[in-house]
Amino acid sequence: MSITVTDNAARHIQKTLDKRGKGFGLRLAVKTSGCSGMAYALEFADESLPEDLIFESSGVRLLVDPRSLPYLDGTELDFVREGLNEGFKFNNPNAKAECGCGESFAV
């Protein structure tokens, strides 16, 4: 089981952690929401929780709870700029469908 980040995503995560002045890594999770059934949740974490699974990729730590891992396994997190918009993009091999806005997915 693994979750990885691209170099662009790693740079953005590290830059944000440096700007915050603290942080252990980026927490990734899935929650029931959105028009396709599931949505990604991201937050910067200052510490790990006992149940967290920790993945290191391109020099940054990704924290995932055991319930979310089956939905995120194999995912590559990217950080993209498209026109005036920028943000994280999930390249998730488990997603069978995504809503039109890209905010939620189905497995």
C-alpha positions in Angstrom: 0.0 0.0 0.0 1.3 3.4 -0.9 0.5 7.0 -1.5 3.0 9.3 -3.3 3.4 13.0 -4.2 4.9 14.6 -7.3 7.8 16.9 -6.9 5.4 19.9 -7.5 3.2 18.7 -4.6 6.1 18.1 -2.3 7.5 21.6 -2.9 4.1 23.1 -2.2 3.6 21.1 0.9 7.1 21.9 2.3 6.7 25.6 1.4 3.4 25.7 3.3 4.8 23.9 6.3 7.8 26.3 6.3 5.5 29.3 6.1 3.4 27.9 9.0 6.6 27.6 11.0 5.6 24.1 12.2 4.0 20.9 11.0 4.6 17.2 10.9 3.0 16.6 7.5 -0.1 16.5 5.4 -3.2 14.5 6.5 -5.2 12.9 3.7 -8.6 11.4 4.3 -11.9 10.5 2.6 -15.3 11.5 3.8 -18.8 10.7 2.6 -19.9 13.8 0.7 -20.4 15.3 -2.7 -22.5 14.4 -5.7 -20.4 11.2 -6.4 -20.4 9.9 -2.8 -16.9 10.5 -1.5 -14.7 13.6 -1.1 -11.1 14.1 -0.3 -10.1 16.0 2.9 -6.7 17.6 3.4 -5.2 19.3 6.4 -1.8 20.1 7.7 -1.0 18.1 10.8 1.3 19.3 13.6 1.6 15.8 15.0 0.7 12.2 14.1 -2.1 10.3 15.8 -1.6 6.8 17.1 -3.8 5.2 14.4 -2.1 7.2 11.5 -0.3 5.4 8.8 2.6 7.5 7.7 4.0 7.5 4.1 7.1 9.5 3.1 7.4 10.6 -0.5 9.7 13.2 -2.0 10.8 14.3 1.5 7.3 15.0 2.9 5.1 13.0 5.3 1.6 12.0 4.4 -0.7 10.8 7.2 -3.7 8.6 6.5 -6.2 7.0 8.8 -6.8 3.2 8.3 -10.4 3.8 7.2 -9.4 6.0 4.3 -6.4 4.0 3.1 -8.3 1.5 1.0 -9.8 4.4 -1.0 -6.5 6.2 -1.3 -4.1 3.3 -1.9 -2.0 3.9 -5.0 -2.9 7.6 -5.2 -0.5 10.1 -6.5 -1.1 13.7 -5.2 -0.1 16.4 -7.6 -0.1 20.2 -7.3 -1.2 21.9 -10.6 -1.7 25.3 -11.9 -4.4 25.7 -14.6 -4.9 29.3 -15.8 -5.6 31.3 -12.7 -6.5 28.3 -10.6 -4.1 26.1 -8.6 -4.6 23.3 -6.2 -4.0 19.7 -5.4 -5.1 17.0 -7.9 -5.6 13.4 -6.9 -4.6 10.8 -9.4 -6.5 8.0 -7.7 -6.6 4.5 -9.5 -9.5 3.5 -7.2 -11.8 6.2 -8.5 -14.3 4.8 -11.0 -16.2 8.0 -11.5 -15.7 11.7 -10.6 -18.2 14.5 -10.5 -18.0 17.3 -13.0 -16.4 19.8 -10.6 -13.7 17.2 -9.5 -14.6 17.6 -5.8 -15.9 14.1 -5.2 -15.5 10.6 -6.6 -17.0 7.1 -6.5 -15.3 3.7 -6.1 
